[in-house]
Amino acid sequence: MDDIAAEMNDATVGQLKAIIERIERLEEEKKSLAEDVRDVYAEAKANGFDTKVLRHLVALRKQDIDERKEHGEILDLYLSALGMVI
């Protein structure tokens, strides 16, 4: 292990350190954002919204409209096959 460290020049070590520090900062930001999202869902729940449905809506909005339609049609087909038509 010391051989590898000895082979790395100062510039490479500096670059490695900078990369690791950037990753650590981004991981902290990601953690903070996840906490913010949890807070928003908690607020929504406190205001009477169903958070499970909200999460589903967020996922649906990420999908392409054609993909969403296709999934809806397949879901309808499966529900019909199981006698669960609404």
Gaussian input, Z-matrix of N, CA and C with variables (Angstrom, degrees):
# hf/3-21g

backbone

0 1
 N
 C     1     B1
 C     2     B2     1     A1
 N     3     B3     2     A2     1     D1
 C     4     B4     3     A3     2     D2
 C     5     B5     4     A4     3     D3
 N     6     B6     5     A5     4     D4
 C     7     B7     6     A6     5     D5
 C     8     B8     7     A7     6     D6
 N     9     B9     8     A8     7     D7
 C    10    B10     9     A9     8     D8
 C    11    B11    10    A10     9     D9
 N    12    B12    11    A11    10    D10
 C    13    B13    12    A12    11    D11
 C    14    B14    13    A13    12    D12
 N    15    B15    14    A14    13    D13
 C    16    B16    15    A15    14    D14
 C    17    B17    16    A16    15    D15
 N    18    B18    17    A17    16    D16
 C    19    B19    18    A18    17    D17
 C    20    B20    19    A19    18    D18
 N    21    B21    20    A20    19    D19
 C    22    B22    21    A21    20    D20
 C    23    B23    22    A22    21    D21
 N    24    B24    23    A23    22    D22
 C    25    B25    24    A24    23    D23
 C    26    B26    25    A25    24    D24
 N    27    B27    26    A26    25    D25
 C    28    B28    27    A27    26    D26
 C    29    B29    28    A28    27    D27
 N    30    B30    29    A29    28    D28
 C    31    B31    30    A30    29    D29
 C    32    B32    31    A31    30    D30
 N    33    B33    32    A32    31    D31
 C    34    B34    33    A33    32    D32
 C    35    B35    34    A34    33    D33
 N    36    B36    35    A35    34    D34
 C    37    B37    36    A36    35    D35
 C    38    B38    37    A37    36    D36
 N    39    B39    38    A38    37    D37
 C    40    B40    39    A39    38    D38
 C    41    B41    40    A40    39    D39
 N    42    B42    41    A41    40    D40
 C    43    B43    42    A42    41    D41
 C    44    B44    43    A43    42    D42
 N    45    B45    44    A44    43    D43
 C    46    B46    45    A45    44    D44
 C    47    B47    46    A46    45    D45
 N    48    B48    47    A47    46    D46
 C    49    B49    48    A48    47    D47
 C    50    B50    49    A49    48    D48
 N    51    B51    50    A50    49    D49
 C    52    B52    51    A51    50    D50
 C    53    B53    52    A52    51    D51
 N    54    B54    53    A53    52    D52
 C    55    B55    54    A54    53    D53
 C    56    B56    55    A55    54    D54
 N    57    B57    56    A56    55    D55
 C    58    B58    57    A57    56    D56
 C    59    B59    58    A58    57    D57
 N    60    B60    59    A59    58    D58
 C    61    B61    60    A60    59    D59
 C    62    B62    61    A61    60    D60
 N    63    B63    62    A62    61    D61
 C    64    B64    63    A63    62    D62
 C    65    B65    64    A64    63    D63
 N    66    B66    65    A65    64    D64
 C    67    B67    66    A66    65    D65
 C    68    B68    67    A67    66    D66
 N    69    B69    68    A68    67    D67
 C    70    B70    69    A69    68    D68
 C    71    B71    70    A70    69    D69
 N    72    B72    71    A71    70    D70
 C    73    B73    72    A72    71    D71
 C    74    B74    73    A73    72    D72
 N    75    B75    74    A74    73    D73
 C    76    B76    75    A75    74    D74
 C    77    B77    76    A76    75    D75
 N    78    B78    77    A77    76    D76
 C    79    B79    78    A78    77    D77
 C    80    B80    79    A79    78    D78
 N    81    B81    80    A80    79    D79
 C    82    B82    81    A81    80    D80
 C    83    B83    82    A82    81    D81
 N    84    B84    83    A83    82    D82
 C    85    B85    84    A84    83    D83
 C    86    B86    85    A85    84    D84
 N    87    B87    86    A86    85    D85
 C    88    B88    87    A87    86    D86
 C    89    B89    88    A88    87    D87
 N    90    B90    89    A89    88    D88
 C    91    B91    90    A90    89    D89
 C    92    B92    91    A91    90    D90
 N    93    B93    92    A92    91    D91
 C    94    B94    93    A93    92    D92
 C    95    B95    94    A94    93    D93
 N    96    B96    95    A95    94    D94
 C    97    B97    96    A96    95    D95
 C    98    B98    97    A97    96    D96
 N    99    B99    98    A98    97    D97
 C   100   B100    99    A99    98    D98
 C   101   B101   100   A100    99    D99
 N   102   B102   101   A101   100   D100
 C   103   B103   102   A102   101   D101
 C   104   B104   103   A103   102   D102
 N   105   B105   104   A104   103   D103
 C   106   B106   105   A105   104   D104
 C   107   B107   106   A106   105   D105
 N   108   B108   107   A107   106   D106
 C   109   B109   108   A108   107   D107
 C   110   B110   109   A109   108   D108
 N   111   B111   110   A110   109   D109
 C   112   B112   111   A111   110   D110
 C   113   B113   112   A112   111   D111
 N   114   B114   113   A113   112   D112
 C   115   B115   114   A114   113   D113
 C   116   B116   115   A115   114   D114
 N   117   B117   116   A116   115   D115
 C   118   B118   117   A117   116   D116
 C   119   B119   118   A118   117   D117
 N   120   B120   119   A119   118   D118
 C   121   B121   120   A120   119   D119
 C   122   B122   121   A121   120   D120
 N   123   B123   122   A122   121   D121
 C   124   B124   123   A123   122   D122
 C   125   B125   124   A124   123   D123
 N   126   B126   125   A125   124   D124
 C   127   B127   126   A126   125   D125
 C   128   B128   127   A127   126   D126
 N   129   B129   128   A128   127   D127
 C   130   B130   129   A129   128   D128
 C   131   B131   130   A130   129   D129
 N   132   B132   131   A131   130   D130
 C   133   B133   132   A132   131   D131
 C   134   B134   133   A133   132   D132
 N   135   B135   134   A134   133   D133
 C   136   B136   135   A135   134   D134
 C   137   B137   136   A136   135   D135
 N   138   B138   137   A137   136   D136
 C   139   B139   138   A138   137   D137
 C   140   B140   139   A139   138   D138
 N   141   B141   140   A140   139   D139
 C   142   B142   141   A141   140   D140
 C   143   B143   142   A142   141   D141
 N   144   B144   143   A143   142   D142
 C   145   B145   144   A144   143   D143
 C   146   B146   145   A145   144   D144
 N   147   B147   146   A146   145   D145
 C   148   B148   147   A147   146   D146
 C   149   B149   148   A148   147   D147
 N   150   B150   149   A149   148   D148
 C   151   B151   150   A150   149   D149
 C   152   B152   151   A151   150   D150
 N   153   B153   152   A152   151   D151
 C   154   B154   153   A153   152   D152
 C   155   B155   154   A154   153   D153
 N   156   B156   155   A155   154   D154
 C   157   B157   156   A156   155   D155
 C   158   B158   157   A157   156   D156
 N   159   B159   158   A158   157   D157
 C   160   B160   159   A159   158   D158
 C   161   B161   160   A160   159   D159
 N   162   B162   161   A161   160   D160
 C   163   B163   162   A162   161   D161
 C   164   B164   163   A163   162   D162
 N   165   B165   164   A164   163   D163
 C   166   B166   165   A165   164   D164
 C   167   B167   166   A166   165   D165
 N   168   B168   167   A167   166   D166
 C   169   B169   168   A168   167   D167
 C   170   B170   169   A169   168   D168
 N   171   B171   170   A170   169   D169
 C   172   B172   171   A171   170   D170
 C   173   B173   172   A172   171   D171
 N   174   B174   173   A173   172   D172
 C   175   B175   174   A174   173   D173
 C   176   B176   175   A175   174   D174
 N   177   B177   176   A176   175   D175
 C   178   B178   177   A177   176   D176
 C   179   B179   178   A178   177   D177
 N   180   B180   179   A179   178   D178
 C   181   B181   180   A180   179   D179
 C   182   B182   181   A181   180   D180
 N   183   B183   182   A182   181   D181
 C   184   B184   183   A183   182   D182
 C   185   B185   184   A184   183   D183
 N   186   B186   185   A185   184   D184
 C   187   B187   186   A186   185   D185
 C   188   B188   187   A187   186   D186
 N   189   B189   188   A188   187   D187
 C   190   B190   189   A189   188   D188
 C   191   B191   190   A190   189   D189
 N   192   B192   191   A191   190   D190
 C   193   B193   192   A192   191   D191
 C   194   B194   193   A193   192   D192
 N   195   B195   194   A194   193   D193
 C   196   B196   195   A195   194   D194
 C   197   B197   196   A196   195   D195
 N   198   B198   197   A197   196   D196
 C   199   B199   198   A198   197   D197
 C   200   B200   199   A199   198   D198
 N   201   B201   200   A200   199   D199
 C   202   B202   201   A201   200   D200
 C   203   B203   202   A202   201   D201
 N   204   B204   203   A203   202   D202
 C   205   B205   204   A204   203   D203
 C   206   B206   205   A205   204   D204
 N   207   B207   206   A206   205   D205
 C   208   B208   207   A207   206   D206
 C   209   B209   208   A208   207   D207
 N   210   B210   209   A209   208   D208
 C   211   B211   210   A210   209   D209
 C   212   B212   211   A211   210   D210
 N   213   B213   212   A212   211   D211
 C   214   B214   213   A213   212   D212
 C   215   B215   214   A214   213   D213
 N   216   B216   215   A215   214   D214
 C   217   B217   216   A216   215   D215
 C   218   B218   217   A217   216   D216
 N   219   B219   218   A218   217   D217
 C   220   B220   219   A219   218   D218
 C   221   B221   220   A220   219   D219
 N   222   B222   221   A221   220   D220
 C   223   B223   222   A222   221   D221
 C   224   B224   223   A223   222   D222
 N   225   B225   224   A224   223   D223
 C   226   B226   225   A225   224   D224
 C   227   B227   226   A226   225   D225
 N   228   B228   227   A227   226   D226
 C   229   B229   228   A228   227   D227
 C   230   B230   229   A229   228   D228
 N   231   B231   230   A230   229   D229
 C   232   B232   231   A231   230   D230
 C   233   B233   232   A232   231   D231
 N   234   B234   233   A233   232   D232
 C   235   B235   234   A234   233   D233
 C   236   B236   235   A235   234   D234
 N   237   B237   236   A236   235   D235
 C   238   B238   237   A237   236   D236
 C   239   B239   238   A238   237   D237
 N   240   B240   239   A239   238   D238
 C   241   B241   240   A240   239   D239
 C   242   B242   241   A241   240   D240
 N   243   B243   242   A242   241   D241
 C   244   B244   243   A243   242   D242
 C   245   B245   244   A244   243   D243
 N   246   B246   245   A245   244   D244
 C   247   B247   246   A246   245   D245
 C   248   B248   247   A247   246   D246
 N   249   B249   248   A248   247   D247
 C   250   B250   249   A249   248   D248
 C   251   B251   250   A250   249   D249
 N   252   B252   251   A251   250   D250
 C   253   B253   252   A252   251   D251
 C   254   B254   253   A253   252   D252
 N   255   B255   254   A254   253   D253
 C   256   B256   255   A255   254   D254
 C   257   B257   256   A256   255   D255

   B1=1.4540
   B2=1.5223
   B3=1.3283
   B4=1.4594
   B5=1.5192
   B6=1.3422
   B7=1.4614
   B8=1.5224
   B9=1.3260
   B10=1.4694
   B11=1.5187
   B12=1.3154
   B13=1.4605
   B14=1.5223
   B15=1.3176
   B16=1.4565
   B17=1.5210
   B18=1.3266
   B19=1.4650
   B20=1.5309
   B21=1.3108
   B22=1.4619
   B23=1.5222
   B24=1.3177
   B25=1.4688
   B26=1.5216
   B27=1.2915
   B28=1.4702
   B29=1.5241
   B30=1.3304
   B31=1.4598
   B32=1.5231
   B33=1.3290
   B34=1.4574
   B35=1.5204
   B36=1.3177
   B37=1.4605
   B38=1.5233
   B39=1.3202
   B40=1.4638
   B41=1.5152
   B42=1.3307
   B43=1.4648
   B44=1.5347
   B45=1.3303
   B46=1.4650
   B47=1.5216
   B48=1.3144
   B49=1.4592
   B50=1.5298
   B51=1.3238
   B52=1.4704
   B53=1.5252
   B54=1.3242
   B55=1.4672
   B56=1.5153
   B57=1.3297
   B58=1.4653
   B59=1.5283
   B60=1.3190
   B61=1.4646
   B62=1.5217
   B63=1.3405
   B64=1.4764
   B65=1.5188
   B66=1.3380
   B67=1.4631
   B68=1.5177
   B69=1.3191
   B70=1.4688
   B71=1.5212
   B72=1.3384
   B73=1.4727
   B74=1.5214
   B75=1.3264
   B76=1.4613
   B77=1.5257
   B78=1.3298
   B79=1.4683
   B80=1.5313
   B81=1.3277
   B82=1.4638
   B83=1.5253
   B84=1.3321
   B85=1.4666
   B86=1.5234
   B87=1.3327
   B88=1.4616
   B89=1.5285
   B90=1.3286
   B91=1.4643
   B92=1.5283
   B93=1.3210
   B94=1.4623
   B95=1.5286
   B96=1.3254
   B97=1.4645
   B98=1.5241
   B99=1.3261
   B100=1.4713
   B101=1.5239
   B102=1.3204
   B103=1.4641
   B104=1.5264
   B105=1.3314
   B106=1.4682
   B107=1.5258
   B108=1.3267
   B109=1.4675
   B110=1.5275
   B111=1.3305
   B112=1.4703
   B113=1.5280
   B114=1.3211
   B115=1.4695
   B116=1.5234
   B117=1.3203
   B118=1.4761
   B119=1.5230
   B120=1.3367
   B121=1.4664
   B122=1.5283
   B123=1.3258
   B124=1.4710
   B125=1.5226
   B126=1.3172
   B127=1.4691
   B128=1.5260
   B129=1.3318
   B130=1.4655
   B131=1.5264
   B132=1.3360
   B133=1.4615
   B134=1.5269
   B135=1.3247
   B136=1.4689
   B137=1.5226
   B138=1.3278
   B139=1.4639
   B140=1.5253
   B141=1.3413
   B142=1.4645
   B143=1.5157
   B144=1.3214
   B145=1.4563
   B146=1.5211
   B147=1.3214
   B148=1.4568
   B149=1.5307
   B150=1.3246
   B151=1.4649
   B152=1.5239
   B153=1.3265
   B154=1.4675
   B155=1.5318
   B156=1.3124
   B157=1.4671
   B158=1.5289
   B159=1.3267
   B160=1.4640
   B161=1.5293
   B162=1.3389
   B163=1.4737
   B164=1.5319
   B165=1.3257
   B166=1.4725
   B167=1.5350
   B168=1.3172
   B169=1.4680
   B170=1.5242
   B171=1.3255
   B172=1.4677
   B173=1.5280
   B174=1.3315
   B175=1.4712
   B176=1.5258
   B177=1.3255
   B178=1.4695
   B179=1.5294
   B180=1.3266
   B181=1.4675
   B182=1.5287
   B183=1.3334
   B184=1.4635
   B185=1.5257
   B186=1.3345
   B187=1.4623
   B188=1.5196
   B189=1.2990
   B190=1.4630
   B191=1.5312
   B192=1.3234
   B193=1.4714
   B194=1.5262
   B195=1.3357
   B196=1.4656
   B197=1.5285
   B198=1.3243
   B199=1.4570
   B200=1.5237
   B201=1.3314
   B202=1.4582
   B203=1.5249
   B204=1.3374
   B205=1.4666
   B206=1.5255
   B207=1.3266
   B208=1.4653
   B209=1.5333
   B210=1.3181
   B211=1.4580
   B212=1.5255
   B213=1.3318
   B214=1.4582
   B215=1.5173
   B216=1.3204
   B217=1.4652
   B218=1.5294
   B219=1.3150
   B220=1.4666
   B221=1.5283
   B222=1.3361
   B223=1.4583
   B224=1.5273
   B225=1.3296
   B226=1.4685
   B227=1.5275
   B228=1.3184
   B229=1.4569
   B230=1.5222
   B231=1.3241
   B232=1.4618
   B233=1.5361
   B234=1.3268
   B235=1.4613
   B236=1.5147
   B237=1.3091
   B238=1.4701
   B239=1.5195
   B240=1.3358
   B241=1.4713
   B242=1.5205
   B243=1.3177
   B244=1.4719
   B245=1.5305
   B246=1.3334
   B247=1.4502
   B248=1.5282
   B249=1.3040
   B250=1.4749
   B251=1.5178
   B252=1.3028
   B253=1.4538
   B254=1.5165
   B255=1.3187
   B256=1.4661
   B257=1.5049
   A1=110.09
   A2=116.80
   A3=120.23
   A4=111.17
   A5=116.84
   A6=120.68
   A7=110.73
   A8=115.64
   A9=120.21
   A10=109.47
   A11=117.44
   A12=121.08
   A13=110.71
   A14=116.85
   A15=120.61
   A16=111.49
   A17=116.80
   A18=121.15
   A19=112.33
   A20=116.89
   A21=119.85
   A22=109.11
   A23=115.16
   A24=117.68
   A25=109.84
   A26=116.09
   A27=120.79
   A28=112.19
   A29=117.16
   A30=120.56
   A31=110.38
   A32=116.63
   A33=120.77
   A34=111.01
   A35=116.61
   A36=121.18
   A37=109.84
   A38=117.10
   A39=121.27
   A40=111.55
   A41=116.26
   A42=120.70
   A43=109.90
   A44=116.72
   A45=120.96
   A46=110.94
   A47=116.57
   A48=121.27
   A49=110.88
   A50=116.60
   A51=120.98
   A52=110.92
   A53=117.06
   A54=120.81
   A55=110.25
   A56=116.42
   A57=120.55
   A58=110.71
   A59=117.76
   A60=121.14
   A61=111.68
   A62=117.18
   A63=120.41
   A64=110.36
   A65=116.10
   A66=120.07
   A67=110.25
   A68=116.52
   A69=120.33
   A70=111.45
   A71=117.27
   A72=120.48
   A73=110.69
   A74=116.46
   A75=120.24
   A76=111.35
   A77=117.22
   A78=120.71
   A79=110.19
   A80=117.23
   A81=120.80
   A82=110.82
   A83=116.81
   A84=120.41
   A85=110.52
   A86=115.93
   A87=120.69
   A88=110.20
   A89=116.62
   A90=121.49
   A91=110.35
   A92=116.27
   A93=120.93
   A94=110.86
   A95=116.89
   A96=120.40
   A97=111.21
   A98=116.80
   A99=120.16
   A100=110.14
   A101=116.69
   A102=120.27
   A103=110.91
   A104=116.64
   A105=120.83
   A106=110.88
   A107=116.66
   A108=120.95
   A109=109.75
   A110=116.86
   A111=120.10
   A112=110.74
   A113=116.09
   A114=120.02
   A115=111.57
   A116=116.71
   A117=120.30
   A118=110.13
   A119=117.04
   A120=119.43
   A121=110.91
   A122=117.24
   A123=120.80
   A124=110.17
   A125=116.47
   A126=120.87
   A127=110.43
   A128=115.78
   A129=120.05
   A130=110.35
   A131=116.42
   A132=120.77
   A133=110.57
   A134=117.05
   A135=121.54
   A136=111.31
   A137=116.29
   A138=120.69
   A139=112.18
   A140=116.89
   A141=120.59
   A142=115.66
   A143=118.62
   A144=120.27
   A145=110.56
   A146=116.32
   A147=122.85
   A148=107.94
   A149=116.79
   A150=120.29
   A151=112.50
   A152=117.06
   A153=119.43
   A154=109.82
   A155=115.74
   A156=120.36
   A157=110.11
   A158=117.22
   A159=120.41
   A160=110.82
   A161=116.56
   A162=120.36
   A163=110.77
   A164=115.36
   A165=120.09
   A166=110.45
   A167=116.62
   A168=120.46
   A169=111.43
   A170=116.75
   A171=120.56
   A172=109.75
   A173=116.63
   A174=120.60
   A175=111.17
   A176=116.68
   A177=120.45
   A178=111.68
   A179=116.25
   A180=119.77
   A181=112.08
   A182=116.50
   A183=120.25
   A184=111.83
   A185=116.18
   A186=120.60
   A187=111.74
   A188=114.32
   A189=122.00
   A190=107.54
   A191=117.55
   A192=121.25
   A193=111.85
   A194=117.49
   A195=119.85
   A196=111.22
   A197=115.95
   A198=120.27
   A199=110.30
   A200=116.04
   A201=121.23
   A202=110.77
   A203=116.73
   A204=120.53
   A205=110.71
   A206=115.95
   A207=120.62
   A208=110.69
   A209=116.98
   A210=120.43
   A211=110.81
   A212=116.19
   A213=120.24
   A214=112.02
   A215=116.28
   A216=120.52
   A217=110.74
   A218=116.64
   A219=120.25
   A220=109.98
   A221=116.45
   A222=120.35
   A223=110.44
   A224=116.90
   A225=120.95
   A226=110.75
   A227=117.46
   A228=122.98
   A229=110.76
   A230=115.80
   A231=121.29
   A232=110.58
   A233=117.17
   A234=120.56
   A235=110.66
   A236=116.91
   A237=121.25
   A238=111.31
   A239=116.19
   A240=120.47
   A241=111.26
   A242=117.03
   A243=121.09
   A244=112.27
   A245=116.91
   A246=120.79
   A247=113.12
   A248=115.09
   A249=120.29
   A250=111.48
   A251=118.57
   A252=122.35
   A253=109.37
   A254=114.75
   A255=120.14
   A256=109.85
   D1=-41.51
   D2=179.01
   D3=-64.39
   D4=-30.36
   D5=178.03
   D6=-63.40
   D7=-41.73
   D8=179.50
   D9=-64.67
   D10=-46.78
   D11=179.83
   D12=-61.73
   D13=-36.73
   D14=-179.95
   D15=-68.12
   D16=-31.11
   D17=-179.35
   D18=-75.38
   D19=-22.82
   D20=-178.48
   D21=-78.95
   D22=130.13
   D23=177.88
   D24=-82.15
   D25=170.30
   D26=-176.16
   D27=-59.08
   D28=-36.45
   D29=-179.33
   D30=-65.95
   D31=-41.52
   D32=179.85
   D33=-66.93
   D34=-42.18
   D35=177.49
   D36=-62.43
   D37=-42.63
   D38=178.23
   D39=-62.85
   D40=-41.53
   D41=179.31
   D42=-64.98
   D43=-43.99
   D44=178.32
   D45=-60.10
   D46=-44.88
   D47=179.73
   D48=-62.42
   D49=-42.32
   D50=179.45
   D51=-63.33
   D52=-40.32
   D53=179.23
   D54=-64.05
   D55=-47.09
   D56=179.98
   D57=-61.03
   D58=-43.09
   D59=179.64
   D60=-64.39
   D61=-38.42
   D62=177.09
   D63=-63.40
   D64=-44.32
   D65=179.17
   D66=-61.13
   D67=-43.68
   D68=179.30
   D69=-61.60
   D70=-42.45
   D71=178.20
   D72=-63.03
   D73=-44.03
   D74=-179.50
   D75=-65.20
   D76=-38.17
   D77=176.87
   D78=-62.54
   D79=-39.94
   D80=177.04
   D81=-64.83
   D82=-42.37
   D83=177.94
   D84=-63.14
   D85=-41.19
   D86=179.24
   D87=-62.02
   D88=-42.76
   D89=178.22
   D90=-61.94
   D91=-43.55
   D92=179.67
   D93=-64.26
   D94=-42.54
   D95=178.79
   D96=-64.79
   D97=-39.74
   D98=178.44
   D99=-62.07
   D100=-39.29
   D101=176.85
   D102=-64.59
   D103=-39.79
   D104=178.00
   D105=-62.85
   D106=-41.77
   D107=179.07
   D108=-63.67
   D109=-43.50
   D110=177.10
   D111=-59.10
   D112=-40.82
   D113=179.02
   D114=-62.58
   D115=-40.15
   D116=179.46
   D117=-65.87
   D118=-42.37
   D119=177.30
   D120=-63.86
   D121=-38.49
   D122=177.63
   D123=-63.70
   D124=-40.95
   D125=177.45
   D126=-63.17
   D127=-43.41
   D128=179.19
   D129=-61.64
   D130=-43.43
   D131=179.24
   D132=-62.65
   D133=-41.09
   D134=178.75
   D135=-63.40
   D136=-25.68
   D137=179.12
   D138=-93.56
   D139=9.83
   D140=173.25
   D141=93.87
   D142=5.31
   D143=179.32
   D144=-85.06
   D145=147.63
   D146=177.12
   D147=-83.51
   D148=111.20
   D149=-173.92
   D150=-69.01
   D151=-28.90
   D152=177.22
   D153=-63.98
   D154=-42.01
   D155=178.55
   D156=-68.38
   D157=-39.73
   D158=177.89
   D159=-59.95
   D160=-43.39
   D161=178.50
   D162=-61.97
   D163=-39.21
   D164=177.67
   D165=-64.83
   D166=-42.26
   D167=178.21
   D168=-62.00
   D169=-41.89
   D170=178.22
   D171=-60.98
   D172=-43.28
   D173=179.00
   D174=-64.28
   D175=-40.93
   D176=179.01
   D177=-63.75
   D178=-39.68
   D179=-178.88
   D180=-66.93
   D181=-22.36
   D182=177.74
   D183=-76.12
   D184=-22.24
   D185=-176.84
   D186=-79.23
   D187=151.64
   D188=171.44
   D189=-66.04
   D190=145.22
   D191=-175.99
   D192=-58.91
   D193=-38.78
   D194=179.56
   D195=-68.07
   D196=-39.12
   D197=177.35
   D198=-64.60
   D199=-40.66
   D200=179.32
   D201=-63.84
   D202=-42.51
   D203=178.51
   D204=-63.32
   D205=-44.17
   D206=-179.43
   D207=-61.35
   D208=-44.75
   D209=178.83
   D210=-63.28
   D211=-39.22
   D212=178.12
   D213=-63.40
   D214=-41.50
   D215=179.13
   D216=-65.71
   D217=-41.52
   D218=178.85
   D219=-65.64
   D220=-42.25
   D221=177.67
   D222=-59.81
   D223=-45.02
   D224=178.31
   D225=-60.21
   D226=-42.66
   D227=178.65
   D228=-59.96
   D229=-48.17
   D230=-179.18
   D231=-64.55
   D232=-43.20
   D233=178.25
   D234=-61.58
   D235=-41.55
   D236=178.48
   D237=-64.23
   D238=-42.59
   D239=179.72
   D240=-63.39
   D241=-29.57
   D242=179.67
   D243=-92.28
   D244=3.56
   D245=179.84
   D246=70.87
   D247=28.47
   D248=-176.41
   D249=-109.33
   D250=27.55
   D251=-177.73
   D252=-63.88
   D253=132.62
   D254=-177.83
   D255=-90.18

